[in-house]
Amino acid sequence: MPLFKIETNKALGKEEEKTFCLEASRFAAKLLQKSEQVVMVCVETGKTMSFAADEKPTALATIKSVGLPQASCPRYAKEISAFVEEQLAISPARVFVDFFDINPALFGWNGKTLAK
């Protein structure tokens, strides 16, 4: 049940944002080796954000997933930064990536938690 969230100060038109969201869904499913049927993507563009004391394009990407393998996070960070650069023309030096390994007892879907 991964969540891939991208927040950026770069403004996109509604159709561009929808297209980017679907691309991000395919990307996250492939990256995390999950079915796209269980991946949720949230895209927030045109936000008020700054980095390094300026308002040039910047982004924060968040990955939340049950069982997120910590050893894979360096590769994920590189691939996510490259994806954001390719899709939004934002330098990896202006992208933060935040990882969360979710406790299944603290995550709900379909009316129940994921704890066994």
Contacts in CASP RR format, 6 or more apart in sequence:
PFRMAT RR
TARGET T0000
AUTHOR 0000-0000-0000
METHOD contacts of the structure
MODEL  1
MPLFKIETNKALGKEEEKTFCLEASRFAAKLLQKSEQVVMVCVETGKTMS
FAADEKPTALATIKSVGLPQASCPRYAKEISAFVEEQLAISPARVFVDFF
DINPALFGWNGKTLAK
1 38 0 8 1.000
1 40 0 8 1.000
1 65 0 8 1.000
1 66 0 8 1.000
1 102 0 8 1.000
1 107 0 8 1.000
1 108 0 8 1.000
1 109 0 8 1.000
1 114 0 8 1.000
2 28 0 8 1.000
2 32 0 8 1.000
2 34 0 8 1.000
2 38 0 8 1.000
2 39 0 8 1.000
2 40 0 8 1.000
2 63 0 8 1.000
2 64 0 8 1.000
2 65 0 8 1.000
2 68 0 8 1.000
3 39 0 8 1.000
3 40 0 8 1.000
3 41 0 8 1.000
3 42 0 8 1.000
3 62 0 8 1.000
3 63 0 8 1.000
3 64 0 8 1.000
3 65 0 8 1.000
4 24 0 8 1.000
4 25 0 8 1.000
4 27 0 8 1.000
4 28 0 8 1.000
4 39 0 8 1.000
4 40 0 8 1.000
4 41 0 8 1.000
4 42 0 8 1.000
4 61 0 8 1.000
4 62 0 8 1.000
4 63 0 8 1.000
5 41 0 8 1.000
5 42 0 8 1.000
5 43 0 8 1.000
5 44 0 8 1.000
5 61 0 8 1.000
5 62 0 8 1.000
5 64 0 8 1.000
6 24 0 8 1.000
6 41 0 8 1.000
6 42 0 8 1.000
6 43 0 8 1.000
6 44 0 8 1.000
6 59 0 8 1.000
6 60 0 8 1.000
6 61 0 8 1.000
6 62 0 8 1.000
6 84 0 8 1.000
7 44 0 8 1.000
7 47 0 8 1.000
7 49 0 8 1.000
7 59 0 8 1.000
7 60 0 8 1.000
7 61 0 8 1.000
7 62 0 8 1.000
8 44 0 8 1.000
8 45 0 8 1.000
8 46 0 8 1.000
8 47 0 8 1.000
8 49 0 8 1.000
8 57 0 8 1.000
8 58 0 8 1.000
8 59 0 8 1.000
8 60 0 8 1.000
8 84 0 8 1.000
8 88 0 8 1.000
8 90 0 8 1.000
9 46 0 8 1.000
9 47 0 8 1.000
9 48 0 8 1.000
9 49 0 8 1.000
9 50 0 8 1.000
9 55 0 8 1.000
9 57 0 8 1.000
9 58 0 8 1.000
9 59 0 8 1.000
10 45 0 8 1.000
10 46 0 8 1.000
10 57 0 8 1.000
10 59 0 8 1.000
10 88 0 8 1.000
10 89 0 8 1.000
10 90 0 8 1.000
11 45 0 8 1.000
11 46 0 8 1.000
12 20 0 8 1.000
12 45 0 8 1.000
12 46 0 8 1.000
13 45 0 8 1.000
17 43 0 8 1.000
17 45 0 8 1.000
20 43 0 8 1.000
20 45 0 8 1.000
20 87 0 8 1.000
20 88 0 8 1.000
21 41 0 8 1.000
21 43 0 8 1.000
23 87 0 8 1.000
24 41 0 8 1.000
24 43 0 8 1.000
24 83 0 8 1.000
24 87 0 8 1.000
25 36 0 8 1.000
25 39 0 8 1.000
25 41 0 8 1.000
26 36 0 8 1.000
27 83 0 8 1.000
28 34 0 8 1.000
28 39 0 8 1.000
28 41 0 8 1.000
28 63 0 8 1.000
29 35 0 8 1.000
29 36 0 8 1.000
29 39 0 8 1.000
31 76 0 8 1.000
31 79 0 8 1.000
31 80 0 8 1.000
32 39 0 8 1.000
32 63 0 8 1.000
32 65 0 8 1.000
32 76 0 8 1.000
34 65 0 8 1.000
49 55 0 8 1.000
49 58 0 8 1.000
49 60 0 8 1.000
50 58 0 8 1.000
51 58 0 8 1.000
51 94 0 8 1.000
51 96 0 8 1.000
52 94 0 8 1.000
56 94 0 8 1.000
57 88 0 8 1.000
57 89 0 8 1.000
57 90 0 8 1.000
57 94 0 8 1.000
58 90 0 8 1.000
58 94 0 8 1.000
58 95 0 8 1.000
59 84 0 8 1.000
59 88 0 8 1.000
59 90 0 8 1.000
59 94 0 8 1.000
59 95 0 8 1.000
59 96 0 8 1.000
60 95 0 8 1.000
60 96 0 8 1.000
60 97 0 8 1.000
60 98 0 8 1.000
61 80 0 8 1.000
61 81 0 8 1.000
61 84 0 8 1.000
61 95 0 8 1.000
61 96 0 8 1.000
61 97 0 8 1.000
61 98 0 8 1.000
62 97 0 8 1.000
62 98 0 8 1.000
62 99 0 8 1.000
62 100 0 8 1.000
63 76 0 8 1.000
63 80 0 8 1.000
63 97 0 8 1.000
63 98 0 8 1.000
63 99 0 8 1.000
63 100 0 8 1.000
64 99 0 8 1.000
64 100 0 8 1.000
64 102 0 8 1.000
65 100 0 8 1.000
65 101 0 8 1.000
65 102 0 8 1.000
66 101 0 8 1.000
66 102 0 8 1.000
66 103 0 8 1.000
66 104 0 8 1.000
66 107 0 8 1.000
66 114 0 8 1.000
67 101 0 8 1.000
67 102 0 8 1.000
68 99 0 8 1.000
68 100 0 8 1.000
68 101 0 8 1.000
68 102 0 8 1.000
70 99 0 8 1.000
70 101 0 8 1.000
73 99 0 8 1.000
76 97 0 8 1.000
76 99 0 8 1.000
77 97 0 8 1.000
78 92 0 8 1.000
80 95 0 8 1.000
80 97 0 8 1.000
81 92 0 8 1.000
81 95 0 8 1.000
81 97 0 8 1.000
82 92 0 8 1.000
84 90 0 8 1.000
84 92 0 8 1.000
84 95 0 8 1.000
85 91 0 8 1.000
85 92 0 8 1.000
85 95 0 8 1.000
104 113 0 8 1.000
104 114 0 8 1.000
104 115 0 8 1.000
104 116 0 8 1.000
105 113 0 8 1.000
105 114 0 8 1.000
105 115 0 8 1.000
106 113 0 8 1.000
107 113 0 8 1.000
107 114 0 8 1.000
108 114 0 8 1.000
END
